[in-house]
Amino acid sequence: MKEKFYAYIQSLQDRICFALETLDGKASFQEDLWERPEGGGGRTRVIQEGAVFEKGGVNISGVHGPLPESMQAYFGVGESDFFACGLSLVLHPVNPMVPTVHANWRYFELYDKQGNVVDQWFGGGQDLTPYYLFDEDAVHFHSVCKQACDNHHPQFYTRYKERCDSYFWNAHRNEARGVGGLFFDYCRPGEELSLEQWYDFVTEVGDSFLPSYLPIVKKRKELAYSEAERDWQEVRRGRYVEFNLVHDKGTLFGLRTNGRIESILMSLPPKVQWRYDHQPEPGSREARLVEILKSPRNWMNKT
C-alpha cells in the first residue's frame, strides 16, 4: 500500500502543479528534491510572485526510520519504526477576493522491531480560507467535498465536515480559520472500510481538489480590489500563521521528525500583518466574515 499511495501522490502532484501553472500564466513551480538523513525524502514544489498565486507549495514526501521519542509519547508506543508519506499543499492568491486553500492526503505505517506492520492508517482533507466571503464559493467547495464522500459512505461528509470545523479552530481567538471542508485521520482497515476501500476514498477526495478550487479562482481572480482590502487580507493571513504555528499537527510532526524546514514552513504567506486590536468596520464585509467564523455553518443548507 505504501508504494501504491506514494505513486498516487506523485501523479497527483504533477496534475495539480500543471493545472495551477496553466491558470497562473506567469509563474512556474520551483522544484527541490531533498533527502532526510534518517531515511526517505521528498519533492518540494513552490510557486511565487505569480499573476494569480503570490505564494504556494505543492509538496510530497515519504519518510521512514525510527520513531522519535517525542512521537512515541504522542502515539503512546515504545521504540518503533515508521513510514509516512503524503501530499501537502497551500496556495495564497494575490487577489484578496480569491480564498487561500489548504489540502493534505497522507498514509502512515507503524512497525515493531521485527518489521511487522502493527498499525496503519490514512488521513487528510481540504479546507477553504476566504478573506472576502462569497457564499456560493463556500457552497461549491463543500458540494464537491460532499459528493466525493457520498460515493463511499452516507455519513462521511457530515462526520468529516464536523471534524474539520473542530480541527481548524483557532482556540486562542475563538474563531474558525476559514469555512472548513473535510478533515479525517486514523482511517484504519476494518473500521467501516477495508484498507483498499480507504485508499479509494482518500484518492477520490484528492482527485476532487482541482474541481473544488479552480472554478472559484477563475471566477474571482480578475475582480477589482483596493489597498484597504489587501491590508485586510494580510491581517487575516496573520490568523492563518497563528494556527499553523500553534495548533497544526502536521507542522509539529514535521518539526519533531527532523523534516525539511523549508518544506514544513512553505505554508506561511509571504506578506502578513498583525495590527493591535484590529476591528473591522461594523456592518462591513469584513465584519460579516468575522461573525460567520465565530460558529461553523452548514453550507449545504447555508445555516
Wavefront OBJ file of the C-alpha trace (Angstrom):
o trace
v 0.000 0.000 0.000
v 2.773 2.460 0.795
v 4.263 2.098 -2.704
v 0.803 2.369 -4.270
v -0.154 5.506 -2.375
v 3.223 7.166 -2.916
v 2.880 6.582 -6.654
v -0.580 8.176 -6.473
v 0.619 11.344 -4.735
v 3.472 11.679 -7.226
v 0.945 11.657 -10.053
v -1.435 13.971 -8.179
v 1.353 16.468 -7.542
v 2.118 16.565 -11.276
v -1.539 17.088 -12.189
v -2.135 19.819 -9.635
v 1.058 21.716 -10.474
v 0.323 21.614 -14.198
v -3.200 22.951 -13.657
v -2.017 25.728 -11.338
v 0.803 26.847 -13.655
v -1.622 26.905 -16.567
v -4.094 29.003 -14.604
v -1.446 31.404 -13.302
v 0.096 32.003 -16.706
v 3.150 33.807 -15.319
v 4.999 31.871 -12.632
v 6.264 28.295 -12.622
v 6.952 25.896 -9.789
v 10.499 25.686 -8.483
v 11.336 22.075 -7.615
v 13.654 20.906 -4.856
v 14.462 17.260 -4.271
v 15.620 16.544 -0.744
v 16.696 13.641 1.429
v 16.111 13.057 5.118
v 19.259 11.758 6.900
v 17.257 9.219 8.931
v 15.529 7.852 5.826
v 13.405 8.969 2.924
v 12.936 12.375 1.366
v 10.621 14.336 -0.824
v 9.859 16.622 -3.738
v 9.049 20.204 -2.829
v 7.488 22.485 -5.440
v 6.901 26.172 -4.740
v 5.351 28.882 -6.902
v 5.967 32.554 -6.086
v 5.156 36.034 -7.398
v 2.721 34.806 -10.000
v -0.140 36.609 -11.684
v -2.672 34.645 -9.582
v -0.668 32.990 -6.799
v 1.521 35.141 -4.603
v 2.962 32.039 -2.979
v 2.067 28.391 -2.961
v 3.538 24.986 -2.364
v 2.582 21.505 -3.508
v 4.861 19.075 -1.690
v 5.197 15.331 -1.417
v 7.320 13.327 0.971
v 7.958 9.757 2.003
v 9.968 9.378 5.208
v 10.858 6.388 7.364
v 13.070 5.220 10.192
v 12.975 5.032 13.994
v 10.052 6.897 15.523
v 11.474 9.813 17.559
v 10.895 9.700 21.310
v 8.645 12.758 21.185
v 6.370 10.966 18.698
v 6.499 7.692 20.685
v 4.904 9.566 23.547
v 2.392 11.175 21.190
v 1.280 7.824 19.746
v 1.544 6.034 23.102
v 4.041 3.414 21.874
v 7.551 2.296 22.728
v 10.502 2.046 20.358
v 9.091 1.644 16.862
v 9.864 2.256 13.233
v 7.543 4.188 10.963
v 6.782 5.107 7.377
v 4.797 8.219 6.446
v 4.024 9.697 3.063
v 1.713 12.393 1.863
v 0.985 15.379 -0.296
v 0.501 18.763 1.348
v -0.434 21.988 -0.424
v -1.193 25.582 0.470
v -2.000 28.350 -2.021
v -2.021 32.052 -1.144
v -3.512 34.094 -4.015
v -2.630 37.689 -4.835
v -6.231 38.889 -5.085
v -7.959 39.073 -1.665
v -11.219 38.081 -3.353
v -9.701 34.633 -4.012
v -9.543 32.375 -0.950
v -6.486 30.629 0.373
v -6.754 26.851 0.219
v -5.038 24.011 2.062
v -5.119 20.281 1.430
v -3.305 17.196 2.634
v -3.618 13.468 1.968
v -1.366 11.038 3.819
v -0.661 7.432 4.768
v 1.160 6.101 7.839
v 2.557 2.722 8.908
v 3.977 1.733 12.275
v 6.243 -1.334 12.729
v 7.536 -3.444 15.568
v 11.243 -4.196 15.857
v 10.819 -7.288 13.666
v 9.480 -5.114 10.854
v 5.864 -6.259 11.125
v 3.137 -3.699 10.480
v 1.343 -3.133 13.789
v -0.746 -0.129 12.750
v -1.632 1.691 9.524
v -3.994 4.473 8.610
v -4.939 7.170 6.115
v -5.659 10.806 6.835
v -6.249 14.045 5.015
v -8.729 16.621 3.878
v -9.041 20.067 2.332
v -10.306 23.400 3.612
v -11.010 26.905 2.334
v -9.973 30.215 3.946
v -11.620 33.254 2.334
v -10.821 36.880 3.092
v -13.979 38.137 1.431
v -16.771 35.622 1.612
v -18.850 34.747 -1.427
v -21.423 32.294 -0.106
v -21.717 30.485 -3.429
v -17.984 29.722 -3.356
v -18.263 28.034 0.029
v -21.315 26.112 -1.193
v -19.449 24.960 -4.305
v -16.390 23.836 -2.328
v -18.497 21.881 0.160
v -20.677 20.388 -2.580
v -17.652 18.857 -4.288
v -16.368 17.555 -0.952
v -19.758 16.057 -0.148
v -20.023 14.258 -3.494
v -16.610 12.649 -3.010
v -17.696 11.458 0.445
v -21.170 10.283 -0.557
v -19.672 7.905 -3.102
v -18.153 5.917 -0.216
v -20.319 6.342 2.875
v -23.522 8.307 3.586
v -22.150 9.650 6.888
v -18.644 10.622 5.788
v -19.384 14.188 4.707
v -21.212 15.169 7.892
v -18.645 13.453 10.088
v -15.537 14.815 8.396
v -17.008 18.274 7.876
v -17.633 18.489 11.630
v -14.119 17.252 12.372
v -12.730 19.887 10.008
v -14.673 22.606 11.817
v -13.326 21.312 15.122
v -9.717 20.886 13.965
v -9.221 24.185 12.118
v -10.324 26.198 15.117
v -8.095 28.955 16.466
v -8.904 28.325 20.117
v -6.954 31.329 21.354
v -9.040 33.548 19.021
v -12.269 31.577 19.484
v -12.884 31.532 15.755
v -12.542 29.214 12.766
v -9.568 29.550 10.437
v -11.921 29.510 7.456
v -15.161 27.992 6.173
v -13.961 24.411 6.542
v -14.191 21.407 4.270
v -13.069 17.909 5.251
v -10.695 16.529 7.867
v -10.191 12.826 8.558
v -7.479 10.893 10.352
v -6.698 7.411 11.681
v -8.787 5.757 8.943
v -7.804 2.171 9.679
v -8.718 -1.066 7.877
v -11.641 -2.840 9.450
v -13.212 0.369 10.705
v -16.107 0.621 8.238
v -13.848 0.146 5.205
v -11.004 -2.157 4.185
v -7.571 -0.684 3.513
v -8.237 -0.770 -0.243
v -11.577 0.960 0.265
v -9.935 3.651 2.355
v -7.429 4.102 -0.454
v -10.285 4.540 -2.923
v -11.931 7.120 -0.668
v -8.808 9.164 0.012
v -7.755 9.196 -3.627
v -11.217 10.304 -4.728
v -11.017 13.186 -2.259
v -7.573 14.009 -3.655
v -8.903 13.917 -7.207
v -11.709 16.270 -6.176
v -9.346 19.066 -5.170
v -8.962 20.762 -8.547
v -12.738 20.692 -9.291
v -13.415 22.104 -5.819
v -10.995 25.040 -6.024
v -10.142 26.052 -9.585
v -13.657 27.232 -10.568
v -13.581 29.616 -7.580
v -10.192 31.016 -8.588
v -11.270 31.507 -12.188
v -14.405 33.359 -11.074
v -12.662 35.740 -8.636
v -9.098 36.317 -9.857
v -9.929 39.330 -12.065
v -12.125 41.136 -9.525
v -11.001 44.632 -8.566
v -9.695 45.267 -5.047
v -8.361 48.191 -3.031
v -5.278 48.630 -0.865
v -7.550 48.530 2.178
v -8.858 45.135 1.066
v -5.311 43.941 0.529
v -4.489 45.093 4.082
v -7.420 43.079 5.407
v -6.151 40.015 3.546
v -2.764 40.386 5.250
v -4.338 40.855 8.685
v -6.377 37.673 8.206
v -3.284 35.866 6.986
v -1.895 36.539 10.455
v -4.602 34.292 11.882
v -3.579 31.608 9.374
v 0.026 31.805 10.565
v -1.074 31.619 14.184
v -2.975 28.394 13.576
v -0.140 26.727 11.682
v 2.477 27.541 14.310
v 0.343 26.982 17.418
v -2.110 24.197 16.601
v -1.342 22.355 13.366
v -0.366 18.712 13.944
v 1.312 18.358 10.554
v 3.671 21.243 11.284
v 4.507 19.796 14.695
v 5.036 16.296 13.261
v 7.442 17.646 10.643
v 9.435 19.609 13.188
v 9.613 16.675 15.603
v 10.752 14.166 12.966
v 13.557 16.331 11.580
v 11.614 17.204 8.455
v 12.868 19.703 5.916
v 12.190 23.106 7.484
v 11.677 24.947 4.168
v 9.059 22.404 3.125
v 7.310 22.479 6.504
v 7.040 26.268 6.615
v 6.190 26.790 2.959
v 2.572 27.097 4.136
v 3.263 30.541 5.554
v 2.226 33.537 3.417
v 4.904 35.971 2.169
v 3.184 39.147 3.394
v 1.250 39.330 6.637
v 0.221 41.905 9.225
v -0.547 41.917 12.927
v -2.316 45.091 13.987
v -3.010 45.703 17.653
v -6.696 45.139 18.485
v -7.729 45.458 14.858
v -11.512 45.554 14.470
v -13.447 45.625 11.186
v -15.983 48.362 10.482
v -19.434 47.347 11.798
v -21.725 46.202 9.006
v -18.842 45.712 6.552
v -17.986 42.615 4.522
v -15.002 42.162 6.793
v -17.232 42.200 9.875
v -19.578 39.659 8.292
v -16.684 37.254 7.697
v -15.557 37.520 11.313
v -19.109 36.956 12.535
v -19.547 33.827 10.406
v -16.230 32.432 11.605
v -17.467 32.532 15.209
v -19.540 29.389 14.668
v -19.467 26.640 11.996
v -22.093 26.853 9.263
v -23.835 24.107 7.311
v -23.046 25.294 3.790
v -25.303 22.722 2.220
v -28.260 24.475 3.874
v -26.466 27.817 4.363
v -27.405 27.873 8.030
l 1 2 3 4 5 6 7 8 9 10 11 12 13 14 15 16 17 18 19 20 21 22 23 24 25 26 27 28 29 30 31 32 33 34 35 36 37 38 39 40 41 42 43 44 45 46 47 48 49 50 51 52 53 54 55 56 57 58 59 60 61 62 63 64 65 66 67 68 69 70 71 72 73 74 75 76 77 78 79 80 81 82 83 84 85 86 87 88 89 90 91 92 93 94 95 96 97 98 99 100 101 102 103 104 105 106 107 108 109 110 111 112 113 114 115 116 117 118 119 120 121 122 123 124 125 126 127 128 129 130 131 132 133 134 135 136 137 138 139 140 141 142 143 144 145 146 147 148 149 150 151 152 153 154 155 156 157 158 159 160 161 162 163 164 165 166 167 168 169 170 171 172 173 174 175 176 177 178 179 180 181 182 183 184 185 186 187 188 189 190 191 192 193 194 195 196 197 198 199 200 201 202 203 204 205 206 207 208 209 210 211 212 213 214 215 216 217 218 219 220 221 222 223 224 225 226 227 228 229 230 231 232 233 234 235 236 237 238 239 240 241 242 243 244 245 246 247 248 249 250 251 252 253 254 255 256 257 258 259 260 261 262 263 264 265 266 267 268 269 270 271 272 273 274 275 276 277 278 279 280 281 282 283 284 285 286 287 288 289 290 291 292 293 294 295 296 297 298 299 300 301 302 303
